[in-house]
Amino acid sequence: MVAMQSEFSGKTALVTGASRGIGAAAAAALARAGCGRVLVHYSSSPGAAEETARRVREAGADAERIAGDLSTEAGIRSFIEALGGAGARRKHPGEQRGVAHPAREAGRDEL
């Protein structure tokens, strides 16, 4: 059997709200689809985020939990700093396919 390489092979995915529900399912699905690493964001459920990370690892990807309150500007800034500490590279918003960048659209380039 010939292994097929997906567009996700070896990529890093960030899934916000990944500690439960749709976010947890998406994180595991991305690992099964071939992502090499999944960053599991959570706000207030570290135990549930660890369970998601375990499922991601079982599906074959590395997993890292990253906490952050994305409901405030200060929380978002802190989360972005944490992403840098996790070795995540940020693309320019214009390089992301199908992803709107609300801060840029609102004229707030600093986010």
C-alpha positions in Angstrom: 0.0 0.0 0.0 1.3 3.5 -0.9 1.0 6.1 1.8 -0.6 9.3 0.7 0.7 12.6 1.9 -2.0 15.1 3.0 -1.7 18.8 2.8 -1.4 18.7 6.6 1.7 16.4 6.7 4.3 17.8 9.1 2.4 21.0 9.7 1.6 22.6 13.0 -2.1 23.4 13.8 -3.5 25.7 16.4 -6.9 24.8 17.6 -8.6 27.3 19.9 -11.1 26.0 22.4 -9.7 22.6 22.0 -10.3 21.3 25.5 -13.8 20.0 24.7 -16.5 19.7 22.1 -15.9 20.6 18.5 -12.4 22.0 19.3 -11.3 18.7 20.8 -12.7 16.8 17.9 -11.0 19.1 15.4 -7.6 18.7 17.2 -7.8 14.9 17.0 -9.0 15.0 13.4 -6.0 17.3 12.4 -3.6 14.8 14.0 -5.2 11.9 12.1 -5.0 14.0 8.9 -1.3 14.1 9.3 -0.4 17.3 11.2 2.9 16.8 13.0 2.0 19.0 15.9 -1.2 20.3 17.4 -1.3 23.2 19.8 -4.2 22.7 22.1 -5.6 26.0 23.4 -7.8 26.1 26.5 -9.1 28.9 28.7 -10.1 27.3 32.0 -10.0 23.5 31.7 -6.4 22.2 31.9 -7.6 18.6 32.6 -9.8 18.5 29.6 -7.0 20.0 27.5 -4.7 17.3 28.7 -7.2 14.7 27.6 -7.4 16.3 24.2 -3.6 16.4 24.0 -3.5 12.7 24.9 -6.0 11.9 22.0 -3.8 14.0 19.6 -0.7 12.0 20.6 -2.6 8.7 20.2 -3.5 9.9 16.7 0.2 10.3 15.9 1.0 14.0 16.4 2.9 15.9 19.0 0.7 18.0 21.3 1.2 21.0 23.5 -1.3 22.7 25.7 -1.4 26.5 25.7 -3.7 28.4 28.1 -5.1 31.8 27.2 -8.1 34.0 27.8 -9.1 35.1 24.3 -11.9 37.3 25.5 -9.7 40.3 26.3 -7.1 42.2 24.4 -4.6 41.7 27.2 -5.4 37.9 27.2 -4.9 37.8 23.4 -1.5 39.6 23.7 -0.4 37.1 26.4 -1.6 34.2 24.3 0.4 35.4 21.3 3.5 35.7 23.5 2.9 32.1 24.7 2.6 30.9 21.1 6.1 32.4 20.4 7.4 30.6 23.4 6.0 27.4 21.9 8.0 28.0 18.8 4.9 28.8 16.7 5.6 30.9 13.6 3.0 33.6 12.7 2.3 34.1 9.1 1.3 37.5 7.8 -2.5 37.6 7.9 -2.7 37.9 4.1 -0.9 34.6 3.7 -3.5 32.6 5.5 -6.0 31.0 3.2 -9.6 31.7 4.0 -8.9 33.4 7.3 -10.1 36.9 8.0 -8.0 39.1 10.2 -10.5 41.3 12.2 -7.8 43.6 13.7 -6.4 44.4 10.3 -9.8 45.0 8.8 -10.6 47.3 11.7 -7.4 49.2 11.1 -5.6 47.8 14.1 -2.4 46.4 12.7 -0.7 46.0 16.1 -2.5 42.7 16.9 
